[in-house]
């Protein structure tokens, strides 16, 4: 079964345990990718998502992976994974060898997950440990341990309730902004910058509080508005495309069909033309 551990307990274990970092790697996997029947490396490991979402099965136990969580696996576990959603699945893996024979943590020899405080600074620290440890001839366990110490400090929850409320209010404001301006040329990096966040952090918070990515939310608003305009029969498809924020009618038509199952033209024809005396 899926194990969920308190992150404070996990960090306390790694601060006491005797272990050596073997390798730090970063993987970026395309949307829709699937890998079945694989094995985890012949080492213990921590997996920390940076962006995107994926379903991973460790020994047939499902873990739903996304930023804001950390996952643990043990050597040579049966591994199945599938990237879900439209974003690339980007994550860091820290492989290590444990020297203590008697584990100081329950489930130290099993898979588990923990919730973490995922911040822009944590993202930078994870990239730093990856880059430092991937330079040929520069990697040392001592250096990796020092970088991990900084990561543990950043991961620990700090005023979690207050931070969550601030983040929730920020995303509420962002949603209001999108609702007012979705027909314009919006980009996620520009919206994120308006609220003092990086693109990845903004996307993570938006999905956390809204349930979908900001890009998918914008698309849903545009397609809904496009349907309303097409039902009126007074606008061409090119005009509707422009009205909802798409400069390319062909791209709009493909997106519309993907979302609704029919072309804009078919949608337009499906609604009877009203006469002038109808309300």
N, C-alpha and C positions, 0 to 999 in steps of 0.2 A: 504494500500500500504506500501511498505518497506520504512522505514525512515532511513536516514543517517545523523548523526549529527557530527559537528566538535568536536574533542576530547577536545580541550581547553575549549569549552563551557560546555561540560559534566563535566570535572574536576572542573571547577569553581563552578558549581552547587553543587557538592558533598562536596566541601570545605565550602559552606555556609549553606547547608541544615541541619536540625536537624533529625538525624536518628540513629538507633541502629542496629548493626550487630547481627543477630540472629544465624547464622550458616555458616560455611565454609566447603564445601565438595568437594571431588575430585572423578570424575567418569572416568573409563577406559572401553570402550565398544569395542567389537570385530568387525572386518571388516564384512560388510554385514548385521549387526544387524538392525532390523527395529522395531519401536514402534509407533503404531497409536492409536488415540483415547484417549490419556493421557491428563493430566492437569499439568500446572505449579504449583509449591507449593503455599500455601496460604500466600505468601509474595512477596515483590519486590525482584528482583535479577539481579546480573551482572554475565554473563557467559564469561569466558576468556579461549579460546582454548590454549592448550599446544602443541598438536601434532595431526596429522591426519586431516581428513576432514569429514564433515557431512552436510546434508541438514536438517534444522529444519524449521517447519512451526509454527509460533505463530498466532493463530486465522486465519489459512489458508494463511498466508503471508510467502513466502519463504525467508529464510536467509541462505546463503552459508557460512558455518563456517569453519575457518581455523586460524592458528596462524597469528598474525598481525592485529587482529580485537577484539573488545569487544562488547558484546551484552547485551541488557537490556530487561527484561520481567516484567510483572505485575502479581498480584495474579490470580490464577485459569484461566489462558488462555488455550484455546484448543491447544494441543501440539502433533505434529507428528514429528518423527525424523528417519533418515536413515543414517547409516555410509557408506561413499563411499570411493572407493580406497582400497588399500591393507594394509593400516596401521591401528593400533588401534586408536580409537578416545578418546583422553585424554583431559580433561578440568576441570577447577575450577569453582565452583558456589559460589558466596557470596550472601546469603539471608539477607535482612534487612527490618526493619520496619521504615517507614517514619512518623515523627510526625508533620511536617508542613502541615497545611490544604490547603494552597494556594501554589501550586508548583512554584518554581522559574525558571523552565526550561520547554520550550515547549516539549511536548511528554513525560514529566516525568511520566504521567499516561498511557504510551503506550509502545510498543516495538520499538527499534531502534538499530542501529549499528554504530560504529565509528572505524576508522582506528587508530592503535596505533603503537608506536615504540617498536617492540618485540625484546628484547635483552636477552643474557644469564643471565644478572643480574636480569632482570624482572622475568625470569623463576625461578631463585633462590628465589626471594622475594615472588612469588606466592606459592611456596612449603613451604616457611617459615610460611606464614600466615595460610596455611592449617594445617601444623603440630602443630603450637602453639594453634590454635583454636580447634583442635580435641582431645587434651589431656583432659580427664575427670577432672573436678574440677579446671582446669587452665584457661579456657576461660573467658575473661572479655571483655566488649564492649570497654573499655578504651584501652586495649592492641590491639584489632583489629583495632581501629581507628588510633593508632600510626603506625601500620604496613601498613594500607591503605595509610597514608600520604607518606610513602616511595614509595609505588607503583605508586601513582599519579605523583610523581617527575620523576620516571623512564619511565613512559608511555609517558609523554610529548615529542613531537618531538624535537630533538636537531640536528641542522644542517642536516635536512632530505635529502636535495638534495645531499650534499656531502657524507653522509653515503650511500645513494642509489648508487651513482656512484662507491664508493669504493667496495661495495658489488657486484655490477654488474661485475666489473673487476675481482674480486676474483673468482666469479663463472665461468667467461670466462676461467680463468687459470685452474680451476678445470676440466672443460669440455675438455680442451686440454690434460690435464694429463690423463683423462679417455680414450680419443680417442687413446692415444698412448699405454695404459697399460691394456685395458679391457680384454685381453686374460689371464692376470695373476690373481692371487688369491687376488682380491681387496675386501676390506671391507669398508663400509661407515664410521665407526668410525675412521679407519686408515686414510682415505682420509680427513675427517674433521680435524683430528689432524694435518695433514700436513699444513693446512691453519689457524691453531690457533682457531678453532671453536669446539663447542660441536656437537655431532651427530644431535640433534634435530634442532639446529640453522642452521647448514649446510643444512639439508634437507629442512627446510623452505625457505632459500634463494635460493637454487637450484630450487625448484618448482616455486618460485616467478618469477625467471628470465628465466627459461627454459620451464616451463609449466608442467613438470612431475617430479617425484621423482628421485634422483640419482640412486637408485636401478633399477627402471624401465628403465632408460636410458641405464644402463650397459646391462641389459637383451636384449634390442632392438638391441644394437650393436652386441652382441654375436649371436643372432638368425639370423641377416642379414648376418653376416660372415659365419655362419654355412650353410646357404642356398647356398652361393657362393661355398663353398667347396664340398657340396653334389652334386652340378651340374657337378662337374668335374669328378665324378665317380672313382677317383683314391684313395679315402680315405674311410676307413671303418667308421661306425658310431661311434665306440669307439675312433678312431683317431680324427674325427671331434670334438667330445665332448671334448677331451683333448686340442685340438688346440684353442678352444674358451674359455677355462678357467673352464671347468667342469670336475672334476675327476670321477664323477659317471655317466656313460652312461645312466643308467636307469632314473636318475633324469633329465638328459639332454633331453632324449626322451619325457618324460612327459611334460616338459616345452615347448619343441619345438611344440608338438601337441597342447598344450593349446594356444600357440601364433599364429600358422599358420593354425590350423585346420587339419593338417595331420601329420603322423609320419615321422621321418627322412627317414625311408626306403621307404615310399610312395613318398616322395619328390624326392628321388634319382631316383626312377623308372619313375617318370613323365617326366624326361628330356631324350631325345634320346641319346644313346651313340654315340659319335663322332668317325669317322674313322680317321686314322692317317693323311690323306691328307686334312682334313677339318681345317679351321682356326677359 
